[in-house]
Amino acid sequence: MVKLPVPLRDALAFAVSRLTAAQVPSPRLNAELLLMFTLRCDRAYLHAHSERELTTEETCLYHQAITQRASGMPAQYITQHQEFWGMDLLVGPAVLIPRPETEHLIETVLPLARLRSTPRIADVGTGSGCIALALASELPAAEIQATDISAEALEIARANAARHQLETRIQFHQADLLEGLDPAEFDFVVSNPPYVGEAEQDQVQLEVRKFEPRHAVFAGLTGLEVIERLIPAARAALKPGGWLVIEISGTIVAQVRRLLREWNDVRIIADLQDLPRVAAAQKP
């Protein structure tokens, strides 16, 4: 640890050096993000006040944050925040960190949902609540039910709904998939389920394997175990003509197509890297 008192620029340089040595991606970006978090300021402040000396408390907090990030802990779990669909969401180790790729799911649902006056939507495995909240913010007339098997995840989802004044728009349930919800009641079942296989572990980022909730990432040996249960459960929960929209990966896209062979209008939507990211299908 550097000697006190520490000018802001020196604290930043020390952090960049430490994160670089720990092989953290984008070390300067991470160092700046965590310093902004520590000082509760924006990037412009960092550059305009490089001579400003950190207090002892600020130095200790920053050192702790950098130590956590150097160990591989995602910056989002340190700051307890992540942006999704323009909303600032609370996150923690009980939930998967929302990712930009999941916004393709929202983009797939919205034009279909806007064709219905009062779309009824079930969000399965809601985690932080990011999908349910994004849809609630865009669809004022939608009725949304969100489930998760984790009580800790639901606490975070409810807190996010309250922060964005959407708590009256979404009903949260602790349940496995669609358990306890009425059959043939929904226009949409949406989900970002676990879809990574245990055999793919070595291809998953170390910080994901080490820090994000394993049950939200890995589905089982093949990665299809949850989706294989979700598809028939969704079929039972949907009205005729209702839509199932789920996040997937290229590894399982062929198997997902096979599982949806008795559905109508099966669509595979690619992400910005042209990789299969969303599967959508209509119940006959």
C-alpha positions in Angstrom: 0.0 0.0 0.0 1.3 3.5 -0.9 2.3 6.0 1.8 -0.3 8.4 3.1 -1.5 11.0 2.2 -2.1 9.9 -1.4 -2.8 12.2 -4.3 -5.6 11.0 -6.5 -3.3 10.5 -9.5 -0.9 8.4 -7.5 -3.7 6.2 -6.1 -5.0 5.7 -9.7 -1.5 4.8 -11.0 -1.0 2.4 -8.2 -4.3 0.7 -8.9 -3.7 0.4 -12.6 -0.3 -1.2 -11.9 -1.8 -3.7 -9.5 -4.7 -4.6 -11.8 -2.3 -5.0 -14.7 -0.1 -7.3 -12.7 -3.3 -9.3 -11.8 -4.2 -9.6 -15.5 -7.5 -7.9 -15.0 -9.0 -6.8 -18.4 -9.1 -3.1 -19.0 -7.1 -2.2 -15.9 -7.3 1.6 -16.2 -11.1 1.5 -16.8 -11.5 -0.7 -13.8 -9.2 1.5 -11.7 -11.2 4.6 -12.6 -14.6 3.0 -12.1 -13.6 1.8 -8.6 -12.2 5.2 -7.7 -15.3 6.9 -8.9 -17.3 4.5 -6.7 -15.0 5.2 -3.7 -15.2 9.0 -4.1 -18.9 9.1 -5.3 -17.8 11.2 -8.3 -17.7 11.1 -12.1 -14.8 10.7 -14.5 -14.5 14.4 -15.2 -13.9 15.0 -11.4 -10.9 12.5 -11.5 -9.2 14.4 -14.3 -10.0 17.8 -13.0 -8.7 17.0 -9.4 -5.7 14.8 -10.0 -3.8 16.7 -7.2 -6.5 16.1 -4.6 -5.3 14.0 -1.7 -7.4 11.0 -0.6 -8.4 10.8 3.0 -7.2 7.8 5.1 -10.7 6.3 4.9 -10.9 6.8 1.1 -7.5 5.3 0.6 -8.4 2.2 2.7 -11.8 1.8 0.8 -10.1 2.1 -2.5 -7.3 -0.3 -1.6 -10.0 -2.8 -0.5 -11.9 -2.4 -3.8 -8.8 -2.9 -5.8 -7.8 -5.9 -3.8 -11.2 -7.5 -4.5 -11.0 -6.7 -8.2 -7.5 -8.1 -8.4 -8.8 -11.3 -6.9 -11.2 -11.6 -9.8 -14.4 -10.3 -8.1 -16.5 -8.5 -10.8 -16.5 -4.8 -10.5 -20.3 -4.9 -10.4 -20.3 -6.9 -7.2 -17.9 -4.4 -5.6 -20.0 -1.4 -6.6 -23.3 -3.3 -6.3 -24.6 -1.6 -9.4 -25.1 -2.5 -13.1 -26.9 -0.7 -15.9 -29.4 -2.6 -18.0 -31.9 -1.1 -20.5 -31.0 2.4 -19.3 -31.8 1.5 -15.6 -29.4 1.4 -12.8 -29.9 -1.9 -11.0 -28.7 -3.3 -7.7 -26.7 -6.5 -8.0 -24.9 -8.9 -5.7 -23.4 -12.4 -5.6 -27.0 -13.9 -5.3 -27.8 -12.8 -8.9 -26.3 -13.1 -12.3 -24.9 -9.7 -13.5 -27.2 -8.4 -16.3 -25.4 -8.3 -19.6 -26.0 -6.2 -22.8 -26.6 -9.4 -24.8 -29.8 -10.0 -22.8 -31.2 -6.7 -24.1 -31.8 -8.7 -27.4 -34.4 -10.6 -25.5 -36.2 -7.4 -24.7 -35.9 -6.2 -28.3 -37.5 -9.5 -29.4 -40.5 -9.3 -27.0 -41.5 -5.6 -27.4 -42.8 -5.6 -31.0 -44.8 -8.8 -30.3 -46.1 -7.6 -27.0 -47.2 -4.2 -28.4 -49.7 -6.0 -30.6 -51.7 -7.0 -27.5 -53.7 -4.5 -25.3 -52.8 -6.1 -22.0 -50.0 -8.6 -22.4 -49.6 -11.1 -19.6 -45.9 -12.0 -19.1 -44.1 -14.5 -17.0 -40.4 -13.9 -16.4 -38.8 -17.2 -15.3 -35.6 -17.0 -13.2 -35.8 -13.3 -12.8 -32.5 -12.8 -10.8 -32.0 -9.1 -10.5 -35.3 -8.5 -12.1 -33.7 -6.9 -15.1 -36.0 -8.5 -17.8 -39.2 -7.9 -15.9 -38.3 -4.3 -15.1 -37.3 -3.5 -18.6 -40.6 -4.9 -20.0 -42.6 -3.2 -17.3 -40.9 0.2 -18.1 -41.8 -0.2 -21.8 -45.2 -1.8 -21.6 -47.4 0.2 -19.2 -50.4 -2.1 -19.6 -48.5 -5.3 -19.1 -49.2 -7.7 -16.2 -46.0 -9.3 -15.2 -45.3 -12.3 -12.9 -41.6 -13.0 -12.1 -40.3 -16.2 -10.5 -37.0 -17.3 -9.1 -36.0 -20.3 -7.0 -33.7 -18.1 -4.9 -35.1 -16.1 -2.0 -32.0 -14.0 -2.0 -32.3 -13.1 -5.7 -36.0 -12.1 -5.1 -34.9 -9.7 -2.4 -32.7 -7.9 -4.9 -35.3 -8.0 -7.6 -38.0 -6.5 -5.3 -35.5 -3.8 -4.3 -34.8 -2.9 -7.9 -38.6 -2.8 -8.6 -39.0 -0.4 -5.7 -36.1 1.8 -6.8 -37.7 2.2 -10.2 -41.2 2.6 -8.8 -42.4 -0.6 -10.6 -43.2 -2.6 -7.5 -46.9 -2.5 -8.2 -46.5 -3.6 -11.7 -44.6 -6.9 -11.0 -45.6 -9.8 -8.8 -42.7 -11.8 -7.5 -42.9 -15.5 -6.6 -40.4 -18.0 -5.2 -40.8 -21.0 -7.4 -39.1 -23.5 -9.6 -39.7 -22.3 -13.2 -43.5 -21.7 -13.6 -44.6 -23.7 -10.6 -47.7 -22.4 -9.0 -48.7 -20.1 -11.9 -52.0 -20.7 -13.6 -52.0 -22.7 -16.8 -52.9 -21.2 -20.2 -52.9 -17.7 -18.7 -49.8 -16.0 -20.3 -49.2 -14.3 -23.6 -45.4 -14.5 -23.1 -43.0 -16.6 -21.1 -39.5 -15.0 -21.1 -36.4 -16.2 -19.5 -32.6 -16.0 -19.4 -32.2 -19.6 -18.0 -28.9 -21.3 -17.1 -27.7 -22.7 -20.4 -24.0 -23.5 -20.0 -22.9 -27.1 -19.7 -20.5 -28.4 -17.1 -18.4 -29.6 -19.9 -17.9 -26.0 -21.0 -16.5 -24.8 -17.7 -13.0 -24.1 -19.0 -14.5 -21.8 -21.7 -16.2 -19.6 -19.1 -14.4 -16.6 -17.7 -12.7 -17.4 -14.4 -14.5 -14.5 -12.6 -17.9 -15.9 -13.7 -17.0 -19.4 -12.5 -15.6 -18.1 -9.2 -18.1 -15.4 -8.2 -21.4 -15.5 -10.1 -24.1 -17.9 -8.8 -23.4 -21.3 -10.2 -27.0 -22.3 -10.5 -27.7 -19.3 -12.7 -24.9 -20.1 -15.1 -24.6 -23.9 -15.3 -27.7 -26.0 -16.2 -26.0 -29.4 -15.9 -23.8 -31.6 -17.9 -25.1 -30.5 -21.4 -26.5 -27.0 -20.7 -29.9 -28.1 -21.8 -31.2 -29.5 -18.5 -33.2 -26.4 -17.5 -34.4 -25.5 -21.0 -35.7 -29.1 -21.5 -38.0 -28.6 -18.5 -38.8 -25.0 -19.3 -40.2 -25.6 -22.8 -43.0 -28.0 -21.8 -43.7 -25.9 -18.7 -44.0 -22.8 -20.9 -46.3 -24.6 -23.3 -48.6 -25.4 -20.5 -48.5 -21.8 -19.1 -49.1 -20.0 -22.4 -52.3 -19.2 -24.1 -52.7 -20.6 -27.7 -50.7 -18.2 -29.9 -48.5 -17.1 -26.9 -44.8 -16.8 -27.2 -41.8 -18.3 -25.5 -38.7 -16.1 -25.7 -35.4 -17.4 -24.1 -31.8 -16.5 -24.2 -29.5 -19.2 -25.6 -26.0 -19.8 -26.9 -24.6 -21.1 -30.2 -23.5 -24.3 -28.4 -27.1 -25.4 -27.9 -28.9 -23.7 -30.7 -29.4 -26.9 -32.8 -30.8 -28.8 -29.7 -33.1 -25.9 -28.9 -34.5 -26.0 -32.4 -35.1 -29.7 -32.0 -37.0 -29.1 -28.7 -39.2 -26.5 -30.4 -40.0 -28.6 -33.4 -43.7 -28.8 -32.5 -44.0 -25.0 -32.0 -44.8 -22.4 -34.7 -42.7 -19.6 -36.2 -39.5 -20.6 -34.5 -37.0 -17.7 -34.7 -33.3 -17.6 -33.8 -32.0 -14.0 -33.2 -28.3 -13.2 -33.3 -26.4 -10.8 -31.1 -24.1 -8.0 -32.3 -21.3 -10.6 -32.8 -23.6 -12.6 -35.0 -23.9 -15.4 -32.5 -27.2 -17.1 -31.8 -28.6 -15.3 -28.6 -32.4 -15.5 -28.5 -34.9 -18.3 -29.4 -38.5 -17.3 -29.9 -41.4 -19.6 -30.7 -45.2 -19.4 -30.8 -47.4 -22.0 -29.1 -49.8 -23.6 -31.7 
